[in-house]
Each structure stands twice: as structure tokens, then as C-alpha cells.
């Protein structure tokens, strides 16, 4: 399988973002976004997905975090799609259950070429460390639309909002890792009866 790396830059009046990914990495990360709790969650994707991720973002944080969080999701989705290429020889589907103390989340992903998000997360608090957790849905919607994946996220239980979010992002990383893994029995083959994803 060819090297699966990509760098994507998104430059708007609201944000300037560059994302670099290596889908076959070791889980290293380097973030400069100005949003510490988001960076903590992005680190879960890198470490548990074994994806090397570098993100540099400048956004209108003086207004709020919304545009920056959403645009990071968009740019990360574009980078993952570009790095995955034609998706020949990948498993395609991935899923993971991840617990953290009292919290448990399930994430299921399909690199289908069709964007779709089902997001069932009822956070017990509105914010963690000043970060509005509603913005995580915007992040995942941006990712889904631009990575062209179907994504189901369910927080099955949890009392601590930090734990709820962390289980979601850890499970997301694990699910992406499974879906993008090379399938030795499908080498060079598109995993679809349509012949294209």
C-alpha cells in the first residue's frame, strides 16, 4: 500500500488552518490551535488511531471557538480523505467501545463515500474548562462531510462530561484505525459491490 500522508490548508476570513496526517503513523501529535480541551481530544484520535496528526490553526477565538472547531473538523476530514486515496485494500468499516471509569461510548464508521452523522451524546454539563461541548458535534459534522464517511457516535452512559467526551474521541480514533487498516485479503480491491467508494 502506498504512503498514506496528506497536508491540507484551509484559509477563510474566519480561520487559517493547516493539517498534516500520516494514517500509518505511531500516534504522534503536534497541535497549535489555542483551544486546549480540543487539543486534548485530538490527541486521543492520534494516540488511539495510530495516526500522526499536526494541526496549526488561527481563528477568530475572540468571538468564540465555533468557527475554529468546525473548520478543524473540515480540514482534518479533507486530509484523511486525501491520505486514504482510492481506499482500495482497506477494511472500510470500523467500530469501538471505549470505557473511562463510569462513562462508555460506541463509535461505528464506514468509509462509504457518503456523508452521514448520527450523534447521540447527552452531556451532563454544557462546558469543560470553558469549552462548549456542543461544538464537538460541529467538529464531527465537519469531519463527516469532508472525509465522506458515515459515522454513528453513541455515548451509552456517563456522569462526568470530560469522561463522556474522552470516551467518544478514543473510540473514534480506534474505529478509524480499524476501518483504514490494510486488509491482506483485499489487497488492491475496492471493498464495495459497486466497485467504487
C-alpha positions in Angstrom: 0.0 0.0 0.0 1.3 3.4 -1.0 2.3 6.0 1.6 -0.8 7.5 3.1 0.0 11.1 4.0 -1.6 14.4 3.2 -1.3 18.1 4.1 -4.4 20.3 3.6 -4.7 24.1 4.2 -8.0 25.9 4.7 -7.9 29.7 4.6 -11.0 31.7 5.2 -11.9 35.1 6.7 -12.6 33.3 9.9 -9.8 30.7 10.2 -6.4 29.7 8.8 -5.7 26.0 9.3 -3.1 23.5 8.1 -3.5 19.8 8.9 -0.9 17.1 8.2 -1.8 13.4 8.7 0.0 10.1 8.3 -2.5 7.3 8.5 0.3 4.8 9.1 2.0 6.7 11.9 2.7 5.9 15.5 0.2 8.3 17.2 2.4 11.4 17.5 0.7 14.8 17.6 1.5 18.4 17.5 -1.2 21.0 18.0 -1.3 24.8 18.0 -5.0 25.8 18.0 -5.5 28.0 21.0 -8.2 25.6 22.3 -6.6 23.3 25.0 -9.5 21.0 25.6 -10.0 20.4 21.9 -6.3 19.6 21.6 -6.6 17.0 24.5 -9.4 15.3 22.5 -7.5 15.5 19.2 -4.6 13.8 20.9 -6.9 10.9 21.7 -7.6 10.4 17.9 -3.8 10.4 17.2 -2.8 8.1 20.0 -5.6 5.6 19.7 -5.9 5.8 16.0 -2.1 5.5 15.5 -2.4 8.5 13.2 0.3 11.1 13.2 -1.5 14.5 13.3 -0.2 18.0 13.1 -2.6 20.9 13.3 -1.8 24.6 13.2 -4.9 26.9 13.4 -5.5 30.6 13.8 -9.2 31.5 14.2 -11.5 34.2 15.5 -11.3 33.0 19.1 -12.1 36.5 20.3 -15.7 35.8 19.1 -15.9 32.1 20.3 -14.4 28.7 19.4 -17.2 27.7 17.0 -15.6 28.6 13.6 -12.2 27.2 14.6 -13.5 23.9 15.9 -15.8 23.3 12.9 -13.1 24.2 10.4 -10.5 21.9 12.1 -13.1 19.1 11.6 -13.5 20.1 8.0 -9.7 20.3 7.3 -9.0 17.0 9.2 -11.7 15.3 7.2 -10.2 16.6 3.9 -6.7 15.4 5.0 -7.9 12.0 6.0 -9.8 11.6 2.7 -6.8 12.7 0.6 -4.4 10.4 2.5 -6.8 7.4 2.2 -6.8 7.9 -1.6 -9.0 5.4 -3.6 -9.5 3.3 -0.4 -8.5 0.1 -2.2 -7.4 -2.7 0.2 -8.8 -1.1 3.4 -11.1 -2.8 5.8 -13.6 0.0 5.3 -15.7 -0.5 8.4 -14.5 0.2 12.0 -16.1 0.2 15.4 -15.0 0.6 19.0 -16.4 0.6 22.5 -14.3 2.6 25.0 -14.9 3.0 28.7 -13.4 5.5 31.1 -14.5 5.0 34.6 -18.3 5.4 34.6 -18.5 6.5 31.0 -18.9 4.3 27.9 -19.1 5.3 24.3 -19.5 3.4 21.0 -18.4 4.7 17.6 -19.0 3.0 14.3 -17.6 4.3 11.0 -17.9 3.4 7.3 -15.6 4.9 4.7 -18.5 4.7 2.4 -18.1 7.9 0.3 -21.4 9.0 1.7 -21.5 11.6 4.5 -23.9 10.8 7.3 -23.7 11.6 11.0 -25.8 10.1 13.9 -24.7 11.8 17.1 -26.3 10.7 20.4 -24.3 12.3 23.2 -26.2 13.9 26.1 -23.5 15.7 28.0 -24.2 16.2 31.7 -22.6 19.7 31.6 -22.5 22.4 29.0 -18.8 23.1 29.2 -15.5 21.7 30.3 -12.8 24.2 31.3 -14.7 26.9 29.4 -15.0 24.8 26.3 -18.6 24.5 24.9 -19.1 20.7 24.4 -21.9 21.3 21.9 -19.0 22.2 19.5 -17.9 18.6 19.3 -20.9 17.9 17.1 -19.8 20.7 14.8 -16.4 19.1 14.7 -17.7 15.7 13.7 -20.2 17.1 11.2 -17.3 18.9 9.5 -15.2 15.8 9.5 -18.0 13.6 8.1 -18.9 16.0 5.3 -15.4 16.2 4.1 -14.0 12.8 4.8 -17.2 11.4 3.1 -17.9 8.9 5.9 -20.9 7.5 7.7 -20.4 7.9 11.4 -22.5 6.8 14.3 -21.5 8.1 17.8 -23.3 7.0 20.9 -22.4 7.8 24.5 -24.1 4.9 26.2 -23.5 6.2 29.8 -21.6 8.7 31.8 -21.9 11.2 34.6 -18.6 13.2 34.1 -18.6 15.3 30.9 -14.9 15.1 30.5 -15.1 11.3 30.6 -18.0 11.3 28.2 -16.1 13.4 25.6 -12.9 11.4 26.1 -14.5 8.1 25.5 -16.1 9.4 22.3 -12.8 10.6 20.9 -10.9 7.5 22.0 -13.5 5.3 20.4 -13.4 7.4 17.3 -9.7 7.0 17.0 -9.9 3.2 17.4 -12.8 3.0 14.9 -10.9 5.0 12.3 -7.8 2.9 12.8 -9.8 -0.3 12.3 -11.5 1.0 9.2 -8.4 2.3 7.5 -6.3 -0.8 8.3 -5.0 -2.7 5.3 -7.0 -6.0 4.6 -4.5 -8.6 3.4 -7.3 -10.5 1.7 -8.5 -7.4 -0.2 -5.2 -6.0 -1.4 -5.8 -3.7 -4.4 -9.5 -4.3 -4.2 -12.2 -1.7 -3.5 -14.3 -3.0 -0.6 -17.7 -2.4 -2.3 -20.0 -4.3 -4.6 -20.3 -1.1 -6.5 -16.6 -1.2 -7.3 -16.1 2.4 -6.0 -16.3 4.3 -2.7 
